Each structure stands twice: as C-alpha cells, then as structure tokens.
Amino acid sequence: MFLGQAERKLQQGMDKALLIGEGIYPTFFYYEAREFEVQEDDCGGKLVNIHSFERKDTPYFLEGPTRAMKVVGDIVNGQELYRQIRQSGLYDRKLGMYKVNESLAGQPFELGRSTAFTPGWLENESIFMHMEFKYLLECLRAGLYTEFFSDIKKAFPPFMDPEVYGRSTLENSSFIASIANPDASLHGTGYIARLSGSTAEFIHMWLWMMTGGQPFGYDHRGLSLRLKPKLPGWLFTATGELSFCFLGSCQVTYFNTDRKDTYAPECRVTQYVLHYVSGEKKTICQAVLDQKEAQDVRDRLISRIEVYLGT
C-alpha cells in the first residue's frame, strides 16, 4: 500500500517536472520571495515574514536528464528524451558533443561558481567530459544503441582529430572548450588530464559494450555466464573479429563474419569454445554457459574463449 502510494507520488513529480522542462527533466530550481513583509523584533532587528514564493527555472543542465535516463521504461521515454536533448542548447552542434549546461547568461551569481567562468570553459557550458560520459553511458544502458554509437564517433577521444583535441587521443580531459567559448580557436580543445570520473565511466561503457553489462547470473540452477555484446558491425575487423580481456586474464574473441550489429535481435551467440589453462578444449553449442563452465571462468581456469555470433 505505502510503496504503491510512494510510486504514484514520485511519478506525479516526474510528470510535473517534464511539463515544467517542456520535454526535458530540469535539474535545478530556485525560489524568490514574492509576497512578504518586514517586521521589527523585540531587539530592534529585522524579521522578514514571507507569505509566498515564486519558482524560478534555471537553464537546462545535463545532469537532470542523465539521472532520468536511469529509469527509462514505464517512467521515462528514453528515445523522446534523447531527441529533445539533441534539439536543446545542451547539444553542441559544431562538435557533436553534449555541454554540461545551457547558457547561464542573465542568471544570478547565487547559482554558484559556474556563473563566474567564461562560457564554454570549465563548469560553464563546456563539454565537461565526466558528465557527458555519464549521459552516454545511460543512453547505452537504455538501449539507444544506434544513437550511442553515432555519438561516440565525435565524443570519444580516439575518434577526435589530435590537432584539434590538443593532446593524446588515448587520454580523456577534464573538459573540452565548446562552441560557446568566444575564442573559436579553442573549440574542441581538451584541458586538464582526467584519470578519475571520466575514465571510470569509459570503462563502464566498455564493459557494457563487450559483455552486455551483466555477464554473470545466478538462479536455482546455480551460476551462469551469458555474453551479450552490444557492438556495431563497424568495430569488427575486416574478417569479423574483435577481442578483449575479460576478468583480467581471459582473452575473449568474438567471431562475427557478417559484421552484423550484435545488438540486433537476430544476432546472438551460437557457440563458445573454451581453452583451459591445462590445455583442455571444450565446445559449448548454446548461448549460456552453465554452472560448471561459468565457475571455471570465474576461477581463472580458462585462458581464452572464442565466441561465435550468428542468426
């Protein structure tokens, strides 16, 4: 009873927020006193008796809709939210990236330090890579695969022009100067090496792409392992191969001879070939590894796995 009422209350709040944000969930509000009276207290000081407040809506920040993407489904329409964000000031059309916030021009300094920075720099309307990667991760987890793999061609450093990025494309930045910056020569340049948040989000995305996000499962039959890669066909070699290191020591190679998008419904795992450290080789013609083999993988008894994808 209580949980049902709480869920309805939260849903009403989400619906109201979406109306206020005109299609995008807002991140922040602030309130100003609208009706008030100033009184003196017994010590001669001033007291303000506020009768009503007026809500002030701030420009969009990327954090709000990113949080909303975590509950895509019955509560949030991820496809529509993505479309609205692409049409908003959060999307940098020149760079093909996502800004941490829209323009803060005209906003009060009480909003915090963001208003003190030049637009397109640091925490004000730049491409704050950690926040952008959080958003892209939620797009991936929400099943927006076509959109995600289109976006990373612009948002991931390995796909960037190093002359524009201004640093090694093998490392992330803290932020990238966006089109909002008044100095056009800085647009797309990354600043301050980042080895924490953005890197953690990148690894999280990588794990979802390579394994499907939740490779191990457990039910009444015991432990199981199901690899469900979320990869576009263009990431595979010309011969349809792609390899990654699983659990720190096991090399997994996907064989996708037709170079299909592995997130397509018709593409699935048809066979595993397990190469044990002992030299034993075992072929499993099913999409899921059962208790024995799954535990062998967990126990580092398998050094290499060949995974065949087909229809």
N, C-alpha and C positions, 0 to 999 in steps of 0.2 A: 504493500500500500504506500508506505513512505517513499520507497525508491521510485515507484511509478509517478508519484506526485513531483518528486525532485526532477525526474527526467523531463516531465512536461514543462516544469518551470524553466529549466535550462533551455529547452527547445524554444519556448516563447522568447527567451532572451536572445537566442541566436537569430530567430526570425526578425525581432525588432532591430537588432544590430545590423542585419543585412539591409533592412529598409533604410536605416539611417545612413549607411555607407553606400546606398544606391548600387548594390550588386557586389561590393567588396566589404568584407568584415573590417570595421575600424579597429585600430589598435589603442588609441588614446582619446579621452575627452578631458576637458577641464570646465570648471564652473565659475561663474561670476555672480556676485550678489546683485539681484535685480531690484528687490524691494527691501529696504532696511531703514532703520532709524538709529541715530547716535544718541546715547544717553550718558549721563554722568553717574559714576558710582559714589558711594559714601565717602570715598577718599579723594574725590576730585578727579579721578581718572575717567577715561572714555570707555564706554561699552558700546558695541555695535549689536543691535538686535535685528537679525536677518529674517525676513518673512518668506522670501522665495529666492531661488537661484535660477540662472539661465545657463543651459548647457551650451558649450562652445565645441564645435567639431574641429579637430586638427586635420591637416592633410594626411593622406594615406602613408602608413609605414608598412614595410613588407612583413614585419613580424606577425601582425594580426592574421592576415590570410594564410600565412605559413602554419600557424597554430591550428587554424580551421581545417587545413588540408589533412591534419592528423586524424580527423573524424569523418573523412569522406565516406559517403554511403547514404543512409537514410537521412542523415542530418545535413550534410554538405554535398552540393553538386560540384565535384572537382573540375569537371570539364568546363562548366559555365564560369566558375571562379577563375580558372586559368585564362579564359577568354577575356574576362573583364580586366584582369591584371595587365594583359598584353595591350589593352586599349587605354590604360591609365598612364599617369605620369610616373609610375613605378618602373615602366619599361623604357630602357634606353634604346631607341630605335637605331641609332647610328652604330652602337657597339653590339646590339643584340644581347644585352645583359639586363640584370634587374637591380635597380637602385634601392638603397636602404630606406629611402623616404622620398616623397614628392617635395616640391619646392616649399620651403618654410618662409618665403617672403611675406612680410607683414605679420608674422606670428610673434607673440610676446617673448621676451628673453626668459621669462619664468618657465618656459618649456624645458630649459636646461642648456647644456653646453653645445648641443647640436646647432643651435641658432647662432653661435659665435663663430663657426667655421665658414670659410668661403664655400659657396655652393659647389658641389662636385668634388669636395675634398673631405677627407677623414669621415666623421659621422654625419655629415650633412649632404645628402643627395649624391653620395658617391656609390660605387659598386663595392659595398662592404662584403668582402668575399665570404666570410663566415655565414652571414645572413643569407646571401644568395645561395650558397651551397645547402643551407638548411631547407630553403624553399625547393630547390631542385630535388633534394632527397625525398621530400614529401610528395612531389609530383611523381617520382619513380614508384614510391610505395603505394600511391593511389592508382597506379595502373595507367598513367598517362605516358605510355612508352613512346609513341610517335613524337609527342611534344618534347619529352625529355631528351631523346637522342638528337632531335633537331637543335635544341637549346645548347647542349654541351659542345657542339661544334664551334660555338662562339664563347661559351662561358668557362671551358676548361683550358688552362694554360697550354697543354700540349698542342692544342689546335690554333693557338694565337700566333701572330707574327712577332717574333722576338724583337724585331727592330722597334715595334710599337710598344710592346709589353715592357721593354727596357731591362729585362732580367732573364735568367734562365727559365725556359718554359717547363722545366722539371720541378719548379717550386711555386708555391702559392704566394700571394701577397696578403697584406692586411686589408688594403683597399686599392681600388683602381679608379683613377680620375674619370668621372663620367662626362657626358656631353654638357652637363650643367655648369662645368667649370669655365670661367671666362677666358682661360688660356687654351685655345683649341689645340695647341701643340702637345698638351698633356693628355688629351683624351685617349683612353685605353692603356695608359702607363700605370704599372703596378708599383706600389710603395710599401716598404717595410716587410721584410721576410716574415712569413707566418708559419709556425710549426705546431700550433695547438688546435684551435677550433676548426678552422677550415680544413686542415689535414684530417682531423677525426671524421668530419662529415664526408670527405672524399673517400676515406677508407670504408665508411658505412655504405656509401653508394656502390663502391666497387664490390663489396660483399653481396649486396642485393643483385647486382648485375651478374655476378659469377655463379651464385648459388640459388638465387630466388629468395634470399633473406632468412629463411628458416629451414636449413637443410636437415636438421635432426628433429625427429618427433618421438613421442612416447605414448603408448596406449596399452590396453590389456594384453597385447601380444608382445610388448617389450619395446626396445629401442628400434628405430628405423632411420634410414637415410634416403632422402629424395632430393636430387639435384634438379632444379628447375630454372636454368639460366634465363635472364632477361637481357638478351643481346641482339643488336641489329645485325643483319647479314653482312653489312659493310665492314664490321670489325673483324671478321674472319679473314684468314689468308686466302690467296687465290685457290688453294687446294681445299679450303673449307676447314681449317684447323685454328684452334685458339686454346692456349694453355695458361694455367695459373697455379699458384702454390696454395694448397688447402691445409689448414691446421699447422702451418709452419714447416712441413716436411714432405707432404704428399703432392706430387705433381698430377694435376688433373688436366687432361686434354679432351676437348670437345671435337668431335668429327661431324661436320655439317656440310656434306659435299655439295648440297644445293644452295648453300649460303642463304638459307631462309632466316627470317627474323624469328628467333627462338621463343619470343613471347606470343607468336601467332598460335591460335588454338590448335591448328593442325600439326604443329611441330612439337614433338615430345621425345623423351628419352626411350630408346628401344632396347639398349643393351649396355651393360657395364663389363669391362674386362679388368679384373683386379690383379695387380702384380705385387705379390707379397715380398717382404724383405728376405724371407727364407728361400726365394726362388720359385715358389709355387705360383701358378697362374690359374685363375678361376673366371669363368664367363657366366654372367647372370643376365638372362634374357627377360628382364622386366624393368619397370620404371622405378621401383623402390627396392632398396636393399633391406633385407630383414635383420632380425636381432643379431645373428652371428656375424655377418659381414659388416654391419653398421658398427658393432662393437670393435671389430678388428681395425676399422678405420680410426675410431676414437683412440684405440690403444697404440696407434702408430705402427701397426704390424704390416701395413700396406704402403708401399713406397710410390706407387704410380697407379692411376686409374684412367682408363680410356672409356669415354662416354660417347656412344653413338646416338645421333639425333636423326629422326626421320618422321614419316607420317603414319 
